Structures are given as structure tokens and as C-alpha cells.
Amino acid sequence: MTLKLPRTIRLDASDDFAFDVAASPGEWAVPGAFAFLDADPRTLTGKRRQAFRNGFLGLDSLGWSTLVTVAEVTPDVRDGVVEALAHRFVFRFGAPDLDAARPVARDEVAFAMSLCDHPVNTILAVERSADDDGGIRESFRVIEPPRTVDGQAPHAAIWAVETAEEPDIVRIATGGRLG
């Protein structure tokens, strides 16, 4: 059985402008919704709101990435990702100790792996929202490049950045549709 985890990817420099801290390309990533449990997501503004709405959390930098790609991982590397996340839970997110943090980190990494039931190099995006009670809802999707009628990729650039009505929201557009 092949193990897969999300890895951050950048198609342009937009993450540098969209987030307070942008993840570097190639970092192992998790969805990271836990990073918003200290606030009411309905009241977030600016770059933190953008990270809430459309960010994956890079584990090296604790920065955000709009997109991740599915990558193969060995069991040893996966275990290292779990341990790294457990340390971040203790030293950045207030977990009492590593023994308490490890099971939560294992669950978060297992969830991230469950998103990767796609071929290697598949690009994934997340969209988060808050329900009326402040609970977090997430949906994940595959970003596919547009195809012409004959199934071939177009020669023009396939990725563009569009700004929605709200000036602090940047969304990736593919094939003329806001994604």
C-alpha cells in the first residue's frame, strides 16, 4: 500500500500576499483547521480570514498554502510528520505534553492522508466556512487544468488569480471559473 500526504505547492507568488506567513513549496501539510479554534471564525478578517477560508498548514513554517499536491511518503517520513506536528501542538498550540499531543497529531495526519486518495501530483484545494454556531465546515476538491474539446491542455496559461468582491479574499481561477 502506497502512503500519500499533502505537500505544499506554489504556482505563483500569490500566497506571499494572501497570508501573514506563506508556506514554502514542498512542506508537508495538513488541513490545519485546528489553528482557528482559538477564535470565532465568523469574526476573522484580512489575511487570517484568507488562511481560514482557503489555507493548508505547512508543518515546517506553520505558514499557509492555497494549494497542495498529493505526494508519496514512506512510513518513516509519515511518522516524522506526526512527531513534528505533535511538537508544534505542544510548543505552538498549547497541548500539555507530547503524550497528549501525539494521538491528536496522528489523527490529523491520518485525515490529511485520507484526502490523498488520488494519483501523485494531483492538486488539492480546501474551502472552509463557519456555520451559524461558529463550527468549522471544510470541503476539499481536486483542481484540474482545463481541457479543450479533444482532451488536450490549452497552450495558454491555465492558472490565473482573481480577486473576489471582498478585497481580502484571493481565489484561484481555472478555466474562467472561480474555484
ChimeraX attribute file (.defattr): number of C-alpha atoms within 10 A of each C-alpha:
attribute: neighborCount
match mode: 1-to-1
recipient: residues
	/A:1	3
	/A:2	8
	/A:3	15
	/A:4	24
	/A:5	27
	/A:6	32
	/A:7	26
	/A:8	28
	/A:9	23
	/A:10	18
	/A:11	12
	/A:12	10
	/A:13	9
	/A:14	16
	/A:15	25
	/A:16	16
	/A:17	12
	/A:18	24
	/A:19	24
	/A:20	15
	/A:21	19
	/A:22	25
	/A:23	27
	/A:24	21
	/A:25	15
	/A:26	16
	/A:27	20
	/A:28	28
	/A:29	30
	/A:30	28
	/A:31	26
	/A:32	18
	/A:33	18
	/A:34	14
	/A:35	15
	/A:36	15
	/A:37	12
	/A:38	8
	/A:39	10
	/A:40	13
	/A:41	21
	/A:42	16
	/A:43	9
	/A:44	15
	/A:45	13
	/A:46	14
	/A:47	18
	/A:48	18
	/A:49	21
	/A:50	23
	/A:51	30
	/A:52	29
	/A:53	24
	/A:54	26
	/A:55	30
	/A:56	31
	/A:57	29
	/A:58	26
	/A:59	22
	/A:60	16
	/A:61	13
	/A:62	20
	/A:63	22
	/A:64	30
	/A:65	31
	/A:66	28
	/A:67	24
	/A:68	32
	/A:69	26
	/A:70	24
	/A:71	22
	/A:72	19
	/A:73	17
	/A:74	12
	/A:75	12
	/A:76	9
	/A:77	14
	/A:78	20
	/A:79	14
	/A:80	12
	/A:81	22
	/A:82	23
	/A:83	18
	/A:84	15
	/A:85	26
	/A:86	25
	/A:87	18
	/A:88	19
	/A:89	22
	/A:90	17
	/A:91	13
	/A:92	12
	/A:93	15
	/A:94	10
	/A:95	17
	/A:96	11
	/A:97	13
	/A:98	18
	/A:99	11
	/A:100	13
	/A:101	21
	/A:102	20
	/A:103	14
	/A:104	17
	/A:105	22
	/A:106	18
	/A:107	12
	/A:108	20
	/A:109	22
	/A:110	16
	/A:111	14
	/A:112	20
	/A:113	21
	/A:114	14
	/A:115	18
	/A:116	23
	/A:117	12
	/A:118	15
	/A:119	12
	/A:120	14
	/A:121	15
	/A:122	16
	/A:123	22
	/A:124	23
	/A:125	20
	/A:126	20
	/A:127	18
	/A:128	20
	/A:129	17
	/A:130	16
	/A:131	11
	/A:132	8
	/A:133	9
	/A:134	14
	/A:135	12
	/A:136	19
	/A:137	12
	/A:138	14
	/A:139	10
	/A:140	13
	/A:141	12
	/A:142	17
	/A:143	17
	/A:144	12
	/A:145	14
	/A:146	15
	/A:147	12
	/A:148	9
	/A:149	8
	/A:150	6
	/A:151	8
	/A:152	10
	/A:153	13
	/A:154	13
	/A:155	7
	/A:156	6
	/A:157	10
	/A:158	15
	/A:159	15
	/A:160	14
	/A:161	13
	/A:162	16
	/A:163	13
	/A:164	11
	/A:165	8
	/A:166	8
	/A:167	8
	/A:168	16
	/A:169	18
	/A:170	23
	/A:171	18
	/A:172	20
	/A:173	16
	/A:174	18
	/A:175	15
	/A:176	12
	/A:177	8
	/A:178	14
	/A:179	15
